[in-house]
C-alpha cells in the first residue's frame, strides 16, 4: 500500500467516524426530550417492532436516558423534587 493510498484510507476512516459521532450526538439531542420512564417506554414500544442498526441505536440512547433518570432519583428525593 502506498503512502498516498494509506493517507486517503485514514482520512476516509476519520471522516466516517466523525459523521457517525455527529449522527449519534444529533440522535441523543433529539431523544433527550424523552426523560421519564413513561415517555421512554412509549417510544421503546414504538421502536420495538423495528430492526436494524438505527433501531438498536435508538434503544441504546433511550436506555441511557432511563438509566440517567433512575440515577438522579436519589438526588431529586433529597432536594424534595
Secondary structure, 3 states (H helix, E strand, C coil): CCHHHHHHHHHHHHHHHHHHHHHHHHHHHHHCCCCCHHHHHHHHHHHCCCCCHHHHHHHHHHHHHHHHHHHHHHHHHHHCC
